[in-house]
Amino acid sequence: RCAGLPGTVVEAVKIGSFVHIGKNCIIGKRSIISDCCKIEEGTVVPPDSILAPFSCYAGVPGVLREEVSDSFENAMVQMTRDHYSLFRPSQA
């Protein structure tokens, strides 16, 4: 199971940087998810799959739908910064 992703099961051997995995996905055993991949909600990635960098996958089974733009990495960095800015040290 993947923390923070309801219904998602991840059994990948490698997940690159700046990867977005949607809700209710199944990532098959021994899969390799390259940097800057987007996996749409409800996608089933078959075992032993190798997902190309800067690509978007969707469907059952998951297939390449489109390439993502070079700005995807920047968007993921900003999303991460926004998420972690919510955390504040406790006032002791």
C-alpha positions in Angstrom: 0.0 0.0 0.0 1.1 3.5 -0.6 0.7 6.0 2.2 -1.5 8.9 1.2 -2.8 7.3 -1.9 -6.2 5.6 -1.1 -6.6 2.3 -2.9 -3.2 2.3 -4.5 -0.9 -0.7 -4.4 2.7 -0.2 -5.4 5.0 -3.2 -5.9 7.5 -1.4 -8.2 11.3 -2.2 -7.9 12.1 1.4 -8.6 10.3 4.7 -8.6 12.2 7.7 -10.0 12.1 11.4 -8.9 9.1 13.7 -9.6 6.6 10.9 -10.2 2.9 11.4 -9.7 0.8 8.3 -9.0 -3.0 8.7 -8.9 -5.6 7.1 -6.6 -6.7 3.5 -7.0 -3.7 2.5 -9.1 -2.0 -0.9 -9.1 1.7 -0.9 -9.9 2.8 -4.4 -10.7 5.7 -6.3 -9.3 9.2 -5.5 -10.6 8.0 -2.4 -12.5 10.4 0.5 -13.1 8.9 4.0 -13.1 11.3 6.5 -14.6 11.7 10.1 -13.6 8.9 12.6 -14.3 6.2 10.0 -15.0 2.5 10.6 -14.4 0.2 7.7 -13.7 -3.4 8.6 -14.0 -6.1 7.6 -11.4 -7.2 3.9 -11.7 -4.3 2.8 -13.9 -3.1 -0.8 -13.7 0.6 -1.1 -14.6 1.4 -4.7 -15.5 4.3 -6.5 -13.7 7.8 -6.1 -15.2 6.8 -2.8 -17.0 9.3 -0.1 -17.7 7.7 3.3 -17.9 9.6 5.9 -20.0 10.6 9.3 -18.5 8.4 12.4 -19.1 5.4 10.2 -20.0 1.8 9.8 -18.9 0.2 6.4 -18.5 -3.5 5.5 -18.1 -5.9 2.7 -18.4 -6.3 -1.0 -17.7 -3.7 -2.1 -18.6 -1.7 1.1 -18.3 -0.5 2.3 -21.7 1.4 5.4 -22.8 -1.2 8.2 -23.4 1.1 11.2 -24.0 4.4 12.8 -23.2 4.5 15.3 -20.4 6.1 18.6 -20.9 9.5 19.6 -19.6 7.7 21.8 -17.1 6.3 18.8 -15.3 9.4 18.5 -13.2 9.1 22.1 -12.1 5.4 21.6 -11.3 6.2 18.6 -9.1 8.9 20.5 -7.3 6.5 23.3 -6.5 3.8 20.9 -5.4 6.3 19.3 -3.0 7.3 22.7 -1.6 3.7 23.7 -1.1 2.9 20.4 0.7 5.9 20.6 3.0 5.2 24.3 3.8 2.1 23.2 5.7 4.3 21.5 8.3 5.3 23.8 11.2 7.5 23.0 14.2 5.5 22.7 17.4 5.6 25.6 19.8 7.3 24.1 22.9 
